[in-house]
């Protein structure tokens, strides 16, 4: 085998160089996606509707939007204009640590104690984004449909999928997925 490599060095290099080129392109293109985090953690809320969605009633997404808002950098629990059957909604709050990409459930009182920025972009320039569905481009071996499910941290051309608890972003049906980004934690 050694004699084959010694006698055919040019052929071996001709076969190895394209493979090395593909490997370098892959590493420089996809490796940055695995290392994105923010200096800021965030709070989010999820909602499940245990009753059937009836016409004239709010979906979980609408309920979260109307019920909770950010006022003076704190989560505010708003009274609804029209009374809803609130027993049908199960709202849960979570704090997501962007460094470890892990969430933990928190009580509403803890969520309310955080000073939040409701902007989708944190002060360090990292943004929070949801699923994207658009037509993609394919290039030879690298097929990219530009379709993603889940929620991501993004900055520049980089993005990293977030491991969120109690979120079904793989399917955003007619009534949404019962998720609301509340804000980046500025101070505890």
C-alpha positions as CSV (number, residue, x, y, z in Angstrom):
1,X,0.0,0.0,0.0
2,X,2.9,2.4,0.8
3,X,4.4,1.7,-2.6
4,X,1.1,2.7,-4.2
5,X,1.0,6.0,-2.4
6,X,4.7,6.7,-3.2
7,X,4.3,5.9,-6.8
8,X,1.0,7.7,-7.3
9,X,1.4,10.8,-5.1
10,X,-0.1,13.1,-7.8
11,X,-3.2,10.9,-8.2
12,X,-3.7,10.7,-4.4
13,X,-3.4,14.5,-4.1
14,X,-5.8,15.0,-7.0
15,X,-8.4,13.0,-5.2
16,X,-7.8,14.4,-1.7
17,X,-7.7,18.1,-2.6
18,X,-11.4,18.3,-3.7
19,X,-12.4,16.4,-0.6
20,X,-10.4,18.8,1.6
21,X,-11.9,21.8,-0.2
22,X,-15.5,20.5,0.4
23,X,-14.6,19.9,4.1
24,X,-13.2,23.4,4.5
25,X,-16.3,24.9,2.8
26,X,-18.6,22.9,5.1
27,X,-16.7,23.9,8.2
28,X,-16.6,27.6,7.4
29,X,-20.2,27.6,6.4
30,X,-21.9,25.5,9.0
31,X,-19.6,25.6,12.1
32,X,-20.5,29.2,13.1
33,X,-24.2,28.2,13.5
34,X,-23.3,26.0,16.4
35,X,-21.7,28.7,18.6
36,X,-24.1,31.6,18.7
37,X,-25.3,32.9,22.1
38,X,-26.2,36.2,23.7
39,X,-25.1,37.9,26.8
40,X,-28.8,38.2,27.7
41,X,-31.3,35.6,28.7
42,X,-35.0,35.9,27.8
43,X,-38.4,35.2,29.1
44,X,-41.2,33.6,27.1
45,X,-44.7,32.4,27.7
46,X,-46.6,29.4,26.3
47,X,-50.3,28.7,26.2
48,X,-52.4,25.7,25.7
49,X,-56.1,25.8,25.1
50,X,-57.8,22.9,26.8
51,X,-61.1,23.7,25.2
52,X,-62.2,23.7,21.5
53,X,-61.6,27.1,19.8
54,X,-65.1,28.6,19.4
55,X,-65.9,31.5,17.0
56,X,-65.7,34.8,18.8
57,X,-63.2,33.5,21.4
58,X,-59.5,34.1,21.5
59,X,-56.8,31.6,20.4
60,X,-53.9,31.0,22.7
61,X,-51.7,33.4,20.6
62,X,-54.3,36.1,20.8
63,X,-54.9,35.5,24.5
64,X,-51.2,35.8,25.3
65,X,-51.0,39.0,23.2
66,X,-53.9,40.6,24.9
67,X,-53.4,39.4,28.4
68,X,-49.7,40.1,28.9
69,X,-47.7,43.2,27.8
70,X,-44.5,45.0,28.8
71,X,-45.1,48.2,30.7
72,X,-42.2,50.1,32.3
73,X,-39.9,47.1,31.5
74,X,-42.1,44.7,33.5
75,X,-44.6,42.1,32.5
76,X,-48.1,43.5,33.0
77,X,-51.1,41.3,33.6
78,X,-53.9,43.1,31.6
79,X,-57.6,42.7,32.1
80,X,-59.3,41.6,28.9
81,X,-61.9,43.7,27.1
82,X,-64.2,40.8,26.7
83,X,-64.2,38.1,29.4
84,X,-62.9,34.8,28.2
85,X,-63.2,31.3,29.7
86,X,-59.7,31.6,31.3
87,X,-60.0,28.1,32.8
88,X,-59.5,26.8,29.2
89,X,-56.1,28.5,28.9
90,X,-53.0,27.0,30.6
91,X,-50.3,29.7,30.6
92,X,-46.7,28.9,31.6
93,X,-43.7,31.2,31.8
94,X,-40.1,30.2,31.1
95,X,-36.6,31.8,31.5
96,X,-34.2,30.7,28.7
97,X,-30.5,30.7,29.3
98,X,-28.8,31.5,26.0
99,X,-25.4,30.4,27.1
100,X,-26.5,26.8,27.8
101,X,-29.5,26.9,25.5
102,X,-31.7,25.6,28.2
103,X,-35.0,26.7,29.6
104,X,-36.6,26.4,33.0
105,X,-40.2,27.0,34.1
106,X,-40.7,30.0,36.4
107,X,-43.6,31.4,38.3
108,X,-45.4,34.5,37.0
109,X,-44.1,36.4,40.0
110,X,-40.5,35.6,39.0
111,X,-41.2,36.6,35.4
112,X,-42.7,39.8,36.6
113,X,-39.6,40.6,38.7
114,X,-37.3,40.8,35.7
115,X,-36.6,44.1,34.0
116,X,-37.2,43.3,30.3
117,X,-36.7,44.7,26.8
118,X,-39.5,43.6,24.6
119,X,-37.5,44.3,21.4
120,X,-36.6,41.2,19.4
121,X,-33.0,42.3,19.3
122,X,-30.9,42.2,22.5
123,X,-28.6,45.0,23.4
124,X,-25.6,42.9,22.2
125,X,-27.1,42.7,18.7
126,X,-28.4,39.1,18.8
127,X,-32.0,38.7,17.6
128,X,-34.7,36.3,18.3
129,X,-36.6,34.9,15.3
130,X,-39.2,32.3,14.6
131,X,-39.7,29.8,11.8
132,X,-39.0,30.9,8.3
133,X,-40.6,29.4,5.2
134,X,-39.5,30.6,1.9
135,X,-38.4,29.2,-1.4
136,X,-34.8,28.2,-1.3
137,X,-31.9,27.6,-3.7
138,X,-30.1,24.4,-4.2
139,X,-26.5,24.2,-5.3
140,X,-25.1,20.9,-6.4
141,X,-24.7,18.7,-3.3
142,X,-25.7,21.4,-0.9
143,X,-29.5,21.6,-1.0
144,X,-30.9,24.4,1.1
145,X,-34.7,24.8,1.1
146,X,-34.4,27.9,3.5
147,X,-37.2,26.4,5.5
148,X,-36.8,26.0,9.2
149,X,-38.9,25.2,12.1
150,X,-38.4,26.2,15.7
151,X,-37.1,29.5,17.2
152,X,-33.6,30.8,16.6
153,X,-31.0,33.3,17.9
154,X,-29.6,35.1,14.8
155,X,-26.8,37.6,14.2
156,X,-25.4,38.4,10.8
157,X,-25.5,35.3,8.8
158,X,-25.3,33.0,11.8
159,X,-28.2,31.4,13.7
160,X,-28.7,28.8,16.3
161,X,-31.9,26.8,17.1
162,X,-33.1,27.3,20.7
163,X,-34.2,24.3,22.8
164,X,-37.4,25.8,24.2
165,X,-39.7,23.9,26.5
166,X,-43.4,23.4,25.8
167,X,-43.2,25.0,22.3
168,X,-44.5,23.3,19.2
169,X,-43.0,25.5,16.5
170,X,-42.8,22.6,14.0
171,X,-46.4,23.2,13.2
172,X,-47.9,26.6,13.2
173,X,-51.5,25.9,12.5
174,X,-54.4,28.3,11.9
175,X,-54.4,29.3,15.5
176,X,-50.6,29.6,15.9
177,X,-48.4,27.7,18.3
178,X,-49.3,29.3,21.7
179,X,-45.9,31.0,22.1
180,X,-45.0,34.6,23.0
181,X,-41.5,36.1,23.4
182,X,-41.8,38.4,26.4
183,X,-38.4,40.0,26.4
184,X,-34.7,40.0,27.0
185,X,-33.7,40.1,30.7
186,X,-31.9,43.4,31.3
187,X,-31.8,43.2,35.1
188,X,-33.1,40.8,37.8
